[in-house]
Amino acid sequence: MNKLPFALFAPLLGSAAVWAAEPALEETLVKGQTNKHEIVISERSDFAPDSAQLLSKAPGATANGNGPLTGIPQVRGMYGARVGVTVNGQSISAGGPNWMDPPLSYAPAAQLETLTVYRGIAPVSVGQETIGGAIDAETWQGQFASTGTLDINGNINLGAQSGNDATLASANLALASRAQKLKLQLLSESADDAPFPDGDLHPTEYQRDRADLGYSLKHGKHQWSLDLARSNTGTTGTPALPMDIGYIDSDLFNLSYRYQGDWQIEAQAYGSNIDHGMTNYASRQPPMMPTMYRRNTATGENRGFKLQAQQGKWTLGADYHDELHNSDIDNPNAPAFFVINFNDASRTVSGVFAEYSAPLGALSSEVGVRVNRVAMDAADVGGTPAMMMPAAATLRDNFNNAERSQSDTNLDAVIRLHHSNGWYGAIGQKTRSPSYQERYLWLPMESTAGLADGRVYIGNTELKPEKSHELELGYDWQSGSFSASPRVYYRKVSDYIQGTESTSMAAVMVVEMMGMNPYKPLQFNNVDAEFYGFDMDARYTINADWEVQTLLNSVRGKRTDIDDNLYRIVPDNATLALNFATSGWGASAQTRLFAGQREVSVSQGEKPTAGYAIANISAYWQPVGTLKLTLGVNNLFDKSYQDHLAGYNRVSGADIATGERLYGYARHAYLRLSYQL
């Protein structure tokens, strides 16, 4: 691993006041919940608009970045749909086929209250398909009054950032009595293109507005809540993808019920309607030929429910999630051109689960079993290419004549053990059925849920579900002022879904005739793979004011059917922070180090990256308990670096060559004011 030069580290150690990376952002091991990390946001002090950027606070977690609002979670090498993400218990499938609105984007950082990362093998109760881990985002909900009078509680946040001229304004407000609560949330955030040390990252502007309204009622042991949200993302760049966001208009609802008695019962019904438009010409330099202009209009609908009951040692539950997707491509310069990309592509998961937790002497144990029934289907497709090229017509006819109605029955099972002396162990089987993109992409395209590898793919209606067998071992060490929680793990995945070179002559001919891509098309197929690695978080408390914190992560992802690595795996990395905090003020200094990544996927033409180190500092002043002012500088020494997970530039005429990996942001400062009501 590349080591941080002393010249970089010395100014951080010499700082008069240094705290953690973000002073009000604490990553803690939740008591009574082994192997679960909760990032608690008490008062937001950083300026990251994308909640996915906060994942680096938890061991083993990070995010793939395709744009400023488009972070896709990665946990121990697995990412995308393999990581189960819920927002306030609600599953949200991205509205677009290239995941410009991944599930975590529906929990904006300015509204976030906690972000829970289930480290390693997740319990079967936390999500339907968690083969790669689980994440739960909880947004601000407000509080019921503690007295008999009406109470107003909440927070107001204002902020600005240099470099991309970003601004933030948010208000989270609740009017509450002991029994009732009315919640209102408003958010507006925007930015221009961000700089890197040698130019601008174009396009990386963003615009997002959101309004939430909620009502809760408590009566005895019962509580009911109804939450409605309207989210509007405007012109937003995604330079690692072939198109940029024109708009994402989303309506969400969540109806929940909770009972606290001898039984603890939770029930919720939820849904979302998402309208999504994207283009390859509005935010970036348009194609030279008018015939190559493309516009994609997509819709996504989500409906679901979850019922869970807990008494004593048992937790029982059932859940359901249904998604329906349409995606149509056209050319504003050629009204006759069209492609039905996805037509009523549906995916329904119905699950039941049971967990049993009990002490076994010095051991605390958890055993869980889940059964999921996954049903998928899609309607006929077509398009102008199929009317003009025999090869495209062959692909259309093959798809329309295929058996598109598919179903799988998948079994998950988990055993987790934790000894009172600190030893931890877990073993499990987890499964995932294909996504609708992997199964129903009929024409060679990049509609691949944000893979951002620059390749075109076709789907495979005959894909089998992925099945993972995983073993995890660790130790939670506490000795005086020092604590550490190392983990080692091994995961073997059969029928892993991976793009391999297509054997379809029709697909090859379409790509060659349309000049779509310099590479041969890939097809989603089942292969064999393995993941193994190590991660650790550790803290040392020097005294009441000073603390040192570190995170270490190392993961390898390999195909085992051939000699190759898996695509877009985060390189070895470490985070070191020297922390200081005292009454009314504090500051932070942090160093992040990344090794070069040479273990790249040859099959997907992945390029290696060099190692680098960056430094961030911040300070805060809290003159009274309700008011907090924060100033920070990220990339303090204006380091030029390329994040391996940032993807490749797809924008012509930009300051970065097409096909070159995107650079990280240049040095930038931010200012944030937070007020608690």
WOGI-V556139 format. One record per backbone hydrogen bond with DSSP energy under -1.0 kcal/mol. NH is the residue of the N-H (numbers start at 1). CO is the residue of the C=O. If there is no record, write none. Layout:
NH,CO + NH,CO
//
This chain:
8,5 + 9,5 + 10,6 + 13,9 + 14,10 + 25,22 + 26,40 + 28,38 + 30,36 + 33,30 + 37,117 + 38,28 + 39,115 + 40,26 + 41,113 + 42,24 + 53,50 + 54,51 + 55,52 + 57,54 + 58,55 + 61,58 + 62,74 + 64,72 + 65,645 + 70,67 + 72,64 + 74,62 + 75,78 + 76,60 + 78,75 + 80,73 + 82,79 + 83,80 + 84,133 + 86,135 + 87,90 + 88,137 + 90,87 + 99,96 + 105,102 + 106,103 + 107,104 + 109,49 + 111,108 + 113,138 + 114,138 + 115,39 + 116,136 + 117,37 + 118,134 + 119,35 + 119,117 + 126,123 + 132,82 + 133,130 + 135,84 + 136,116 + 137,86 + 138,114 + 140,111 + 145,177 + 151,176 + 153,174 + 155,172 + 156,675 + 157,170 + 158,673 + 159,168 + 160,671 + 161,166 + 162,669 + 164,162 + 166,161 + 167,190 + 168,159 + 169,188 + 170,157 + 171,186 + 172,155 + 173,184 + 174,153 + 175,182 + 176,151 + 177,180 + 181,216 + 182,175 + 183,214 + 184,173 + 185,212 + 186,171 + 187,210 + 188,169 + 189,208 + 190,167 + 191,206 + 192,164 + 196,199 + 199,196 + 201,194 + 206,191 + 208,189 + 209,232 + 210,187 + 211,230 + 212,185 + 213,228 + 214,183 + 215,226 + 216,181 + 217,224 + 218,179 + 219,222 + 222,219 + 223,258 + 224,217 + 225,256 + 226,215 + 227,254 + 228,213 + 229,252 + 230,211 + 231,250 + 232,209 + 233,248 + 234,207 + 236,245 + 237,205 + 240,66 + 241,238 + 244,279 + 245,236 + 246,277 + 247,277 + 248,233 + 249,275 + 250,231 + 251,273 + 252,229 + 253,271 + 254,227 + 255,269 + 256,225 + 257,267 + 258,223 + 259,265 + 260,221 + 261,263 + 264,310 + 265,259 + 266,308 + 267,257 + 268,306 + 269,255 + 270,304 + 271,253 + 272,302 + 273,251 + 274,300 + 275,249 + 276,298 + 277,247 + 278,296 + 279,244 + 280,294 + 292,289 + 293,290 + 295,330 + 296,278 + 297,328 + 298,276 + 299,326 + 300,274 + 301,324 + 302,272 + 303,322 + 304,270 + 305,320 + 306,268 + 307,318 + 308,266 + 309,316 + 310,264 + 311,314 + 314,311 + 315,355 + 316,309 + 317,353 + 318,307 + 319,351 + 320,305 + 321,349 + 322,303 + 323,347 + 324,301 + 325,345 + 326,299 + 327,342 + 328,297 + 329,339 + 330,295 + 334,331 + 337,334 + 339,329 + 340,382 + 341,327 + 341,339 + 342,327 + 345,325 + 346,377 + 347,323 + 348,375 + 349,321 + 350,373 + 351,319 + 352,371 + 353,317 + 354,369 + 355,315 + 356,367 + 357,313 + 358,365 + 360,363 + 363,360 + 364,418 + 365,358 + 366,416 + 367,356 + 368,414 + 369,354 + 370,412 + 371,352 + 372,410 + 373,350 + 374,408 + 375,348 + 376,406 + 377,346 + 379,343 + 384,338 + 387,384 + 388,384 + 389,385 + 393,389 + 394,390 + 395,391 + 396,392 + 397,393 + 398,394 + 399,395 + 400,396 + 401,397 + 402,399 + 404,402 + 406,376 + 408,374 + 410,372 + 412,370 + 413,429 + 414,368 + 415,427 + 416,366 + 417,425 + 418,364 + 419,423 + 420,362 + 422,419 + 424,474 + 425,417 + 426,472 + 427,415 + 428,470 + 429,413 + 430,468 + 432,466 + 439,435 + 440,436 + 441,437 + 445,457 + 448,446 + 449,97 + 457,445 + 458,522 + 459,441 + 460,438 + 463,460 + 466,432 + 467,494 + 468,430 + 469,492 + 470,428 + 471,490 + 472,426 + 473,488 + 474,424 + 475,486 + 476,422 + 477,484 + 479,482 + 482,479 + 483,539 + 484,477 + 485,537 + 487,535 + 488,473 + 489,533 + 490,471 + 491,531 + 492,469 + 493,529 + 494,467 + 496,527 + 498,525 + 500,523 + 502,521 + 508,504 + 509,505 + 510,506 + 511,507 + 512,508 + 513,509 + 514,510 + 516,511 + 522,456 + 523,500 + 524,458 + 525,498 + 527,496 + 529,493 + 530,558 + 531,491 + 532,556 + 533,489 + 534,554 + 535,487 + 536,552 + 538,550 + 539,483 + 540,548 + 541,481 + 542,546 + 543,546 + 547,579 + 548,540 + 549,577 + 550,538 + 551,575 + 552,536 + 553,573 + 554,534 + 556,532 + 558,530 + 559,564 + 560,528 + 564,562 + 566,557 + 573,553 + 574,593 + 575,551 + 576,591 + 577,549 + 578,589 + 579,547 + 581,545 + 582,585 + 585,582 + 586,620 + 587,580 + 588,618 + 589,19 + 590,616 + 591,576 + 592,614 + 593,574 + 594,612 + 595,572 + 597,609 + 600,598 + 605,602 + 606,601 + 609,597 + 612,594 + 614,592 + 616,590 + 617,633 + 618,588 + 619,631 + 620,586 + 621,629 + 622,584 + 627,624 + 628,674 + 629,621 + 630,672 + 631,619 + 632,670 + 633,617 + 634,668 + 636,615 + 638,635 + 646,643 + 649,660 + 650,239 + 659,649 + 660,657 + 662,647 + 664,641 + 666,195 + 668,634 + 670,632 + 671,160 + 672,630 + 673,158 + 674,628 + 675,156 + 676,626 + 677,154
//
